[in-house]
Amino acid sequence: MATYPLATLGPTITSAGISIPSFNDIYQSLIATFQSIYGSDVVVTADSQDGQWIANIATAINDCNNAAVACYNAFSPATSQGANLSSVVKINGIGRSVSSQSTVDVTIVGQAGATITNGIVTDGKQNQWALPASVVIPPGGSVTVTAKCQTQGAVALANGTSLQISTPTLGWQTATAADDATPGAPVETDAKLRSRQATSVAIPSLTVLAGIIGAVAGVSGVTRYAAYENDTNSTDSNTLPPHTISLVVEGGDSTAIANAIAAKKTPGGGTYGTTTVTVTDVYGIPHPINFYRPTTQAITVAVSLKALAGYSSVIGAAVQQAISDYVNSVAIGGGAAGAVEWDSCIAAAKGVAGGNTFKITALTLAGPGGAGTPDVPLAFNQSATCAPASVTLTVT
């Protein structure tokens, strides 16, 4: 129990960090000081004039103390928030990802040497996708570049979709979606930025693969990623050839990702994947860098609930959102579990505010391959997606 008056009413900084007294401790300390001056019989109850004046002073001191704590915490990426966090992470060479449009890798085919300036392609829904400002078709006659949708939001585009050329250019023949589009994302949250900052500090690490992961994580627009390495003399279970690495990257510009990989990988080390970008080194030597774009797996969830006292449709909508958020947060390839997990969906549903107003009587996950048993497995290069509307509720 504290002894009043306190030795100090302000913040204290030690090797353990910063600490401040509680509002009540400040208030009681001021009362003790006041009574030591005017006598112990002075009236300082909460409804007295002196008591209210002391409470106002305690509030001002407490507000200043909390401001000091916020200022102290703003210098660490683990505790800073908002604009402060955006500023602190710059020391690691990264920045908060702003809201973005959907992006898709597009295979451009045409005559070697043809230059496409400010090219635009259109999908079947008349959404316009802008190519990089200048695209030069190489001697091989085709090149893969990243196009950005000019419509805000999560615009979908399927792998293999034939695109219409909206800016006809001499020598440019066709444009085809090389992967599923990566949906546009909202402004990056503090939690995701902290996670990416923690990964980015691996860039100067002694482990080459960790350094590559850190470099790729720092590429603007990258949302999810996974890395694999086969250091054996035979092809592994993920079809990686011997002595190669493979990254599966969602979001971000393909050229920027390839440059990040090329800058950190060891000489002679192979890369593997279905997306290929040629990077030219400082000596003018071209190096093909290969990686994967994740294959999207749409997940649907059927949930049966038994409503208890206090249940409402608002709580049901929160359950749908919570399950959707969990599925969309699952790592590429399913992480350690290798799957979208049935048990984690239940935990997400029960974790909503009002989770005690219903019981889950059944929950079934399903993917493109059918219902899970009970989990839905993901291949190493697959990512799970789920909209709240894909979570159906049956309430009894």
N, C-alpha and C positions, 0 to 999 in steps of 0.2 A: 504494500500500500504506500502511496506517495506521501511525503511529508511536505506540508505547506508552510510558508511559501516555497515554491520551487527555486532551485539554484539559478535557472534561466528559463525564460519564456520563449526564447527563440530556437531556431534549428540547431542541431548538433551534428557535426560531420566527423565520423570515425572511419576506421578501416573497413567497417561493415557497411558504410554508406551514410545516408542522411536520415535523421529521425527528428520528429517534432512532438511536443506534448499534445494531448488531446484537448478539445475545446473545454471539456469539463475540468481538466487539470489546470488549464489557464484561468478559468473562471474562479475555481476554488483558491488558487494561489493569490489572485488579486483581492479576493475577499479577506484572506488571511493578512495580507499586507495592509489593507484598509483598516481592519480591526486593530492591528498593531499600532496604528497611528491614532485612531479615534476612540479606541476602547472596544473591548469584546462585547459590550452591551449595545453597540450601535446596530440599528436595524438595517440589514442588507438582504432581506428576503426578496424573492423574485418579483413581488408586487409592489415593492417600495421604490422610491425615486432613486436612492443610492444603488439599490440592487440592479435596477434597469440600466443605470449609467455604467456600472461595472460590467454588465453583460455586453453592452455596446463596445466597450473597450476590448473585452475578451474576443468578441467577434472580429474586430479589426486586426488584432494580433494573429488570430487563427487564420484569417484570410491571407495575411502577409506570409505566414509560415507555409501555407499550402502553395502560394505562388513561388516561394523559394524552392520547395520540393519539386514543383513542375519544371522550374528552370534547371535545377540540378539534374533531373532525369532526362531533360532534353538533349544532354550531351552523349547519351548512350542509345544505340539503335534498339536495345532490348527494352527500353522504357519510354523513349520519346514517342510522340504522337503527331499525327497530322502533318502540318507544314514543317514542324521541327524534324520529324522523321525523314521527310523528303530531303531536307538539307543535310542531315547527318550522313545518309547513305552515299552521298556524292563522294565521300572520301574513299569509297570502294569502287568508284568509277561507274556506279549505276544510278538510275533515277526511277521515280515512281512511274509506272505505266499509266498513261492517260487512257481515257475511253477510246476505243478503236473500232474501225470497220472490219468486216470479215476480210480475210486474205486467202488466196489460193495460188498454188503453183500451176503455171500454165506452160505447156510445151508449144513453142513457136517453131513453125516449119516454113522454110522459104529458101531463096537463093542465097548462097554464101556471099557475105559482104554487104548484104542489104541492111540499111539502118532504119529502124522504126523510131520515130520521134513522137513522144507523148501519145503512144498508142492506146486505143480504147477497144475493148471487146464487150459483147453483150450476150447475156444468157437467155434462156427461153422465157424468162419472166421479165425481160427488158431491164434488168439491173445492169448498170454499166460497171465494168471492172477496168481500172487504169493500170497499164503496164509502167515499169520504170521510165523515167524521162527519155532515156535513149537505150535501145536494144540493138545490138549488132549480131546478125546471124553468122555463126562461125563456119569454117570450111565444111564441117560435117552436115550442114543444112538444117540443124535444129538446135534449139537452146531452151532451157527451162528457166523461167523468171517468175517472180512473185507479183501477182496483180492484187490491187486493193479495191474493194467494192466502194462505189461512190454513194451508196445508200447506207446510212447509219443503222446499226443493229446487227443481230445475228442472222445474216443472210446465208442460206444454205446453197451449196453447189456440189453435185455429185462427181466423183472421179469418172473420167472418161467423157464428160459432157462436151459436145462440140460447140464451140463459141463462134458467134458471128463477129466478123471484123467490122468495126464501126468507123475506123479511120484507114481506108484503103491506102496501102503503101506499095510502091513498086518493089516486087521481089518477095512480098509477104503473102504466103499462100494459105496457111491454116493456123488455128489456135485451138488447143484442146486442154481441158482441165486435167492436170497430171495427178491430182489427189483430191480428196474431199476438202471442201473449204473449211478453214478454221474460223469459227464464229467470232464476231466482234465481241469485245469484253468491256465491262464497265471500268471506271477508275479503280486502280489496284488498291485493295484494302491494306490497312496497316499490318494485319497479320500476315498476308501474303508477301508484302514488301520485306518484313522482318525475316521471313523464311528464305526469300531470295538473297537477302543480304548475307545471311549465315552461309549460304551455299557459295556466294561470290568470293568469300575470303579464301576459298580453296584454290583460287587462280594461281597464286605463287607457291602452291604446295609442292612437296617432293614427289608425290604420286602423279604421274603424267595424266592418267585418266581423270583423277580428281580435278586437275587443272583444266582439262578440256571441259568437264562438266561445269565448272565455275565460269569459264569463258562463255559457254553457250547460255547459261542461266542469265548472264548479264546482257544478252542481246535484247534490244527493245522489242516488245511484243511477244516474247516467248512466255507461254503460260504453263505448260507441263512438258516434262522431258524425262527420258530414261536412257541409261547407258549400259552397254554390254561389252564384254571383252572375252575373246577366245584366244588364250595363250597356249593352246595345245597344238598337236600336229594333225588333228583331224577335225572335220566339221562337227559343230556342236548341235545341241537339241534345238537351237533357234536358227539353224541353217547358216550360222556364221562360219565362213571359211577359216582355216587355220591362221593364227597370228593376225587377227584383224579386230578392230573395234567397230561398234555400231551404235549410233545415237538415234533415238526416236524423239522428234522434236515437234511440239504443237505450237503454232503461232510463230511470229518473227519472219524476217526477210530471209529467203533461202541463201542469197549471196552473203549476207552478214553472218549467218550460221556457218556456212562453209569456211569463211575467212577465220572465224573464231576457232574452228576445229584445226584448220591448217596451221594457225599460229602457235598451237600448243602441242600438236602431235609430234611424235619422234620421227626422224628421217627413216623412210623405208617401211614404216608401219602402215598397214592397209586399212582402208575404211570400207564399210559395207552398207548397202541400202538401195532403195529404188529411186531416190532422188539424187541426181548427179549435178554438181556445179564445178566448173573448172576454175581453179584459183591459180593465178600466175605469181610466182615468187619474185624476189628482188632481182634475181638473175634472168628473169624473163622466161623461166621454165614453167610450162603449164602442169598443174597437178589436179587430176580429177578427185573431188571429195564427194564421198557417197554417204547418205544418211536416209533415214526413213521419216516420212510424215505418218502420223498415226492413222490407222483405219478406224473410223467411228463405228461404235456398236451401240445402237439405240436400245436402251433398257426400259422395259415397262414393268410396273409393279401393281399387283392387285392386293388390296388390304381389306380385311373384314374386321369391323370394330363392333364392340358391344358398348353402347352408350351408357354412362353412369350419370349420377347427379352432377349438373353443371356443364355437361357437354353441349357444344354449339357448333354451328357450321364454320365459325371463325377458327375454332380449334382444329376442325377437320382440314381447313385450308392450310393451317400451320403445319400439320402432319405431312400434307402433300409437299409443301415447300421444303421441309426438313429432309425428307427422303430424297427429293430431287437434288438438294445441295450436297448430300452425302455422296450420291452416285457421281455427280460432276466433279467431286473432289478426289475420287479414287485415282491413284497414280496410274500412269500408262503401264499396261501389262498387269495391272492389279496389285502392284507392290509385292510385299512378302507373301500375301495370300494367293496372288495370281488370279484374283477373282473379285467381282462385286459381291460382298458378303451379306447373306440373309440376316445374320445376327446383328450386323452393324446397321442395317436398315431398321430393325426393330428398336435398337438403341436410339437411333436418330429420332424415330417417331415418338418414343416415350420421353425423350428429352425436351419436348416442347412445353411451353407454359400451358398448364392445364392437362398435363400428361396423366394426372390421377383421375381424370373424368371419363376414361374409357379403358377398355381392355382389348388387346389385339387377339382375335380368335384365329386368324389365318393371315399369312403373308406369302405371296408367290412372286418370285422374280422370273423374268423372261427376257431373252435376247434374241437376236436374229436366228439362232440355232434352236430356239424353243425354250421351255421352262428350265430353270436351274434345278439342281438336286442337292441342297436347296440353293447353293451359290451359283452365280453365272461366271464361268471361267473366261479369262481374257488372254489372248495370245500376247507375246512380248511386245508387239507393235500395235496393239489395239487400245483405244481409249473409250471409256464409257460415257454416254450422255443420257440425260433424262430431264424432260420438262415437267413442271408440276402437273400439267394436264395428262401426262403419261402415267400418273399415279392415281388409280381409280379406287374409290372408297365405297364399301358396302357397309352401311350402318344399321344395326338392329337394336 
